[in-house]
Amino acid sequence: MSLNRKRELVAVAKVVCRDLRKNATETEKIFWETIRNKKLLDKKFYRQYPLFYDITGKESFFVADFYCHQEKLVVELDGVIHKYRLKEDKEREKILNYMGLNIIRFRNDEVLNDLDDVLSKLKEILKH
C-alpha cells in the first residue's frame, strides 16, 4: 500500500473513531468513566481506538471499544448485535491475536448489572 493510501486510511479511521466516541452507548460511557485516567490499576486505556492490520495485502483497521497498549489488551463490550456477528467476531479475534493482542469480551448487561464483577475479572487479567 502506498504512503498516500495509508494517510487516507488513517484519516478515515480518525473520523470513524471520533464519531463512535461522540455516539457512545450508555454502557461504554459507564465503563469509560470507571477506567479512564488510569483509574484501574494505573493502566492507560484508550476508547474507540483504531488497530491497523495488513493480513492479506490490503491494509484495514478495526476499532477496539477500549485498548490498553501497555498490556496489549482489547476490551470489547458486546450488545445484542453481537449475537448475530459471531463469525465476524471470531475472525476479528483471530487477526487481533495474530497481531499479539489479547481480547476480553463483556456483555453490556454484565457492565450495567454487575460492574464490580466485570472490573474484578479485568483486574485479574491485568495482574498477570
VENWO-V891469 format. One record per run of one state. SS is the DSSP state (A for helix, B for strand, O for the rest). FROM is the first residue (numbers start at 1). LEN is the number of residues. If there is no record, write none. Layout:
ss:SS from:FROM len:LEN
ss:SS from:FROM len:LEN
This chain:
ss:O from:1 len:2
ss:A from:3 len:20
ss:O from:23 len:3
ss:A from:26 len:10
ss:O from:36 len:10
ss:B from:46 len:8
ss:O from:54 len:6
ss:B from:60 len:9
ss:O from:69 len:4
ss:B from:73 len:6
ss:O from:79 len:1
ss:A from:80 len:5
ss:O from:85 len:1
ss:A from:86 len:13
ss:O from:99 len:3
ss:B from:102 len:6
ss:A from:108 len:6
ss:O from:114 len:1
ss:A from:115 len:13
ss:O from:128 len:1
